[in-house]
Every structure is written in structure tokens, then in C-alpha cells.
Amino acid sequence: MKFGSAVAIYFITWWVCLFIVLPWGVKNAHESGETVEQGNEHGAPVRPMLWRKVLATTILSAIVFAVIYGQVAYRWVSFDDLPFLKSITTE
């Protein structure tokens, strides 16, 4: 895998993992028992903890990228290893 391709795949993986991590531990004002000030959104998180989520996203995306890179570089699973594809190709 070329360096540019690896960076692009990691970038996409990081953003997908960010959207997975964003809802973790979020409580809005109603759930935490706080009052909502005039002009604020009722569903907005009280403590979004974004730096923790960025760190969790980076760790999770590094693990996912390592699996993707290992599959591309070492071909752990090929199409011949997938039994449901064999039945499609033999028909």
C-alpha cells in the first residue's frame, strides 16, 4: 500500500470512528437534571468531553486501520476462503 493511500484510508477510518464515538457518555440538560438557559438547545450535551473522544477515536481508528492494512498487505482472508462466495461462482 502506498503512503498516500494509507493516509487517505486512515483519514476516512478516523472520521467513521469519530461518528461511532461521539454519542458515548453524552447527557443533555434534561438527563442530568440541569435547567436550560434561554436560547440554548435542550438536546445539547452538558459536557461533550471532546478531547477524550478525539483520543478514543484515534486509538480505535489505529486498531481498525491496522486490521485493514494487515488484510491488504498479508491477505489474511481471500475470496477463496469465503464459503458463500464459492456457491455463487460455481452456479
KOLDO-813250 format. One record per residue: residue number from 1; residue in one letter; chain; x, z, y of N, C-alpha, C in turn. Coordinates in Angstrom, 1 decimal, m for minus. Each point is the difference from the previous one (the first is absolute). Layout:
<atoms>
ATOM_nr_rest_kette_neast_nup_nnorth_caeast_caup_canorth_ceast_cup_cnorth
ATOM_NUM_a_A_X_Z_Y_X_Z_Y_X_Z_Y;
...
</atoms>
This chain:
<atoms>
ATOM_nr_rest_kette_neast_nup_nnorth_caeast_caup_canorth_ceast_cup_cnorth
ATOM_1_m_A_0.9_0.0_m1.2_m0.9_0.0_1.2_0.9_0.0_1.2;
ATOM_2_k_A_m0.3_m0.9_0.9_0.8_m0.1_1.3_m0.4_1.2_0.9;
ATOM_3_f_A_0.9_0.3_0.9_m0.1_1.1_0.9_m1.3_m0.1_0.9;
ATOM_4_g_A_m0.2_m1.2_0.5_m1.2_m0.2_0.9_m1.3_0.2_m0.8;
ATOM_5_s_A_0.0_m0.5_m1.2_m1.2_0.2_m0.8_m0.2_1.5_m0.4;
ATOM_6_a_A_1.1_0.7_m0.2_m0.1_1.4_m0.3_m0.6_0.8_1.2;
ATOM_7_v_A_0.5_m0.3_1.2_m0.4_0.6_1.2_m1.5_m0.3_0.2;
ATOM_8_a_A_m0.4_m1.2_m0.2_m1.4_m0.4_0.2_m0.9_0.7_m1.0;
ATOM_9_i_A_0.4_0.1_m1.3_m0.8_0.7_m1.0_m0.1_1.5_0.3;
ATOM_10_y_A_1.1_0.6_0.4_0.0_1.4_0.4_m0.9_0.3_1.2;
ATOM_11_f_A_0.0_m0.9_1.0_m0.8_0.2_1.2_m1.5_m0.1_m0.4;
ATOM_12_i_A_m0.4_m0.9_m0.8_m1.4_m0.1_m0.5_m0.3_1.2_m0.8;
ATOM_13_t_A_0.9_0.4_m0.9_m0.3_1.2_m0.9_m0.1_1.2_0.9;
ATOM_14_w_A_0.8_0.2_1.0_m0.1_1.1_0.9_m1.3_0.1_0.7;
ATOM_15_w_A_m0.5_m1.1_0.5_m1.3_0.0_0.7_m1.2_0.3_m1.0;
ATOM_16_v_A_0.1_m0.6_m1.2_m1.1_0.3_m0.9_0.0_1.5_m0.4;
ATOM_17_c_A_1.2_0.6_m0.2_0.1_1.4_m0.3_m0.4_0.9_1.2;
ATOM_18_l_A_0.2_m0.5_1.2_m0.4_0.8_1.2_m1.5_0.1_m0.1;
ATOM_19_f_A_m0.8_m1.1_m0.3_m1.4_0.1_0.0_m0.5_0.9_m1.2;
ATOM_20_i_A_0.8_0.1_m1.0_m0.3_0.9_m1.1_0.2_1.5_0.4;
ATOM_21_v_A_1.0_0.2_0.8_0.4_1.4_0.3_m0.8_0.5_1.2;
ATOM_22_l_A_m0.5_m0.8_0.9_m0.6_0.4_1.3_m1.2_1.0_m0.3;
ATOM_23_p_A_m0.9_m0.2_m0.9_m1.1_1.0_m0.1_0.4_1.4_m0.7;
ATOM_24_w_A_1.2_0.1_m0.4_0.4_1.3_m0.7_0.0_1.2_1.0;
ATOM_25_g_A_m0.8_1.0_m0.3_0.0_1.2_0.7_m0.6_m0.1_1.4;
ATOM_26_v_A_m0.8_m1.0_0.2_m0.7_m0.1_1.4_m1.2_0.8_0.0;
ATOM_27_k_A_m0.1_0.8_1.1_m1.3_0.7_0.3_m0.4_m0.3_1.4;
ATOM_28_n_A_m1.3_m0.3_0.2_m0.4_m0.2_1.3_m0.5_1.4_0.6;
ATOM_29_a_A_m0.5_m0.1_1.3_m0.3_1.3_0.7_m1.2_0.7_m0.7;
ATOM_30_h_A_m0.9_m0.8_m0.5_m1.2_0.6_m0.7_0.4_0.7_m1.3;
ATOM_31_e_A_0.9_m0.6_m0.8_0.5_0.6_m1.2_0.9_1.3_0.2;
ATOM_32_s_A_0.7_0.0_1.1_0.9_1.1_0.3_m0.7_1.1_0.8;
ATOM_33_g_A_m1.2_m0.2_0.5_m0.8_1.0_0.7_0.3_0.1_1.5;
ATOM_34_e_A_0.7_m1.1_0.5_0.3_0.0_1.4_m1.1_m0.7_0.8;
ATOM_35_t_A_m0.1_0.3_1.3_m0.9_m0.7_0.8_0.6_m1.3_0.6;
ATOM_36_v_A_m0.8_m1.0_0.1_0.5_m1.3_0.5_m0.2_m0.1_1.5;
ATOM_37_e_A_1.0_m0.3_0.8_m0.1_m0.1_1.4_m0.7_m1.3_0.4;
ATOM_38_q_A_m0.5_0.0_1.2_m0.8_m1.1_0.5_1.0_m1.2_0.1;
ATOM_39_g_A_m0.5_m1.1_m0.6_0.8_m1.3_0.1_0.9_m0.2_m1.2;
ATOM_40_n_A_0.1_1.0_m0.9_0.8_m0.2_m1.2_m0.8_m0.4_m1.2;
ATOM_41_e_A_0.6_m0.7_m0.9_m0.7_m0.5_m1.2_m0.2_1.1_m1.0;
ATOM_42_h_A_m1.2_0.2_m0.6_m0.2_1.0_m0.9_0.7_m0.1_m1.3;
ATOM_43_g_A_0.4_m1.2_m0.4_0.7_m0.3_m1.2_1.5_0.0_0.1;
ATOM_44_a_A_0.5_0.2_1.2_1.4_0.0_0.2_0.7_1.2_m0.7;
ATOM_45_p_A_1.2_m0.2_m0.6_0.6_1.1_m0.7_0.5_1.0_1.0;
ATOM_46_v_A_m0.1_1.3_m0.4_0.5_1.1_0.9_1.5_0.0_0.0;
ATOM_47_r_A_0.6_m0.1_m1.2_1.5_0.0_m0.1_0.3_m1.2_m0.9;
ATOM_48_p_A_0.4_m1.1_0.5_0.2_m1.2_m0.8_1.3_0.1_m0.9;
ATOM_49_m_A_1.0_0.8_0.4_1.3_0.1_m0.7_0.6_m1.3_m0.3;
ATOM_50_l_A_0.2_m0.8_1.0_0.5_m1.4_m0.2_1.4_0.0_m0.5;
ATOM_51_w_A_0.9_0.9_0.5_1.4_m0.1_m0.5_0.1_0.3_m1.5;
ATOM_52_r_A_m0.8_0.9_m0.4_0.0_0.3_m1.5_m0.5_m1.2_m0.8;
ATOM_53_k_A_m1.0_m0.7_0.6_m0.6_m1.1_m0.7_1.0_m1.2_0.1;
ATOM_54_v_A_0.8_m0.1_1.0_1.0_m1.1_0.1_1.1_0.3_m1.1;
ATOM_55_l_A_0.4_1.3_m0.1_0.9_0.4_m1.1_m0.5_m0.3_m1.4;
ATOM_56_a_A_m1.3_0.4_m0.2_m0.6_m0.2_m1.3_m0.1_m1.5_m0.3;
ATOM_57_t_A_m0.4_m0.8_1.0_m0.1_m1.4_m0.2_1.4_m0.6_m0.3;
ATOM_58_t_A_1.0_0.4_0.6_1.4_m0.5_m0.2_0.4_0.3_m1.4;
ATOM_59_i_A_m0.2_1.2_m0.5_0.3_0.4_m1.4_m0.8_m0.8_m1.0;
ATOM_60_l_A_m1.3_0.0_0.2_m0.9_m0.8_m0.9_0.4_m1.4_m0.1;
ATOM_61_s_A_0.2_m0.7_1.2_0.3_m1.4_0.0_1.4_m0.3_m0.6;
ATOM_62_a_A_0.9_1.0_0.1_1.3_m0.2_m0.6_m0.1_0.0_m1.5;
ATOM_63_i_A_m0.9_0.8_m0.6_m0.2_0.1_m1.4_m0.7_m1.3_m0.5;
ATOM_64_v_A_m1.1_m0.4_0.8_m0.7_m1.2_m0.4_0.9_m1.3_0.1;
ATOM_65_f_A_0.8_0.0_1.0_1.0_m1.1_0.2_1.0_m0.1_m1.1;
ATOM_66_a_A_0.5_1.2_m0.4_0.9_0.0_m1.2_m0.6_m0.5_m1.2;
ATOM_67_v_A_m1.2_0.2_m0.3_m0.7_m0.5_m1.1_m0.1_m1.6_0.1;
ATOM_68_i_A_m0.4_m0.4_1.2_m0.2_m1.4_0.3_1.4_m0.7_m0.2;
ATOM_69_y_A_1.0_0.6_0.6_1.4_m0.6_m0.1_0.5_m0.1_m1.4;
ATOM_70_g_A_m0.3_1.1_m0.8_0.4_0.0_m1.4_m0.7_m1.0_m0.8;
ATOM_71_q_A_m1.3_m0.3_0.3_m0.7_m1.0_m0.7_0.5_m1.4_0.3;
ATOM_72_v_A_0.3_m0.2_1.3_0.5_m1.3_0.4_1.4_m0.3_m0.6;
ATOM_73_a_A_0.9_1.1_0.1_1.4_m0.2_m0.4_0.2_0.0_m1.5;
ATOM_74_y_A_m0.7_0.9_m0.7_0.3_0.2_m1.4_m1.1_m0.5_m0.9;
ATOM_75_r_A_m1.1_m0.4_0.5_m1.1_m0.6_m0.8_m0.4_1.0_m1.1;
ATOM_76_w_A_m0.4_1.2_0.4_m0.5_1.0_m1.0_m1.2_m0.5_m0.8;
ATOM_77_v_A_m0.9_m0.6_0.7_m1.2_m0.5_m0.7_m0.1_m1.5_0.4;
ATOM_78_s_A_m0.1_m0.8_m1.1_m0.2_m1.4_0.3_m1.5_m0.4_m0.4;
ATOM_79_f_A_m0.3_m1.2_0.3_m1.4_m0.5_m0.4_m0.2_0.0_m1.5;
ATOM_80_d_A_1.1_m0.2_m0.7_m0.1_0.0_m1.5_m0.3_1.4_m0.6;
ATOM_81_d_A_0.3_1.0_0.8_m0.3_1.4_m0.5_m1.4_0.4_0.2;
ATOM_82_l_A_m0.8_m0.7_0.8_m1.4_0.4_0.3_m0.9_m0.7_m1.0;
ATOM_83_p_A_m0.6_0.8_m0.9_m0.8_m0.5_m1.1_m1.3_m0.8_0.5;
ATOM_84_f_A_m0.6_0.4_1.1_m1.2_m0.7_0.4_0.3_m1.4_0.5;
ATOM_85_l_A_1.3_m0.3_0.5_0.3_m1.3_0.4_0.3_m0.9_m1.2;
ATOM_86_k_A_0.4_0.5_m1.1_0.3_m0.8_m1.2_m1.3_m0.6_m0.5;
ATOM_87_s_A_m1.1_0.7_0.0_m1.3_m0.5_m0.5_m0.5_m1.1_1.0;
ATOM_88_i_A_0.3_0.1_1.2_m0.4_m1.1_1.0_0.8_m1.2_m0.2;
ATOM_89_t_A_1.3_0.1_m0.2_0.8_m1.2_m0.1_m0.1_m0.7_m1.4;
ATOM_90_t_A_m0.5_0.7_m1.0_m0.1_m0.7_m1.3_m1.3_m0.7_m0.2;
ATOM_91_e_A_m1.0_0.2_0.9_m1.3_m0.7_m0.2_0.1_m1.4_0.4;
</atoms>
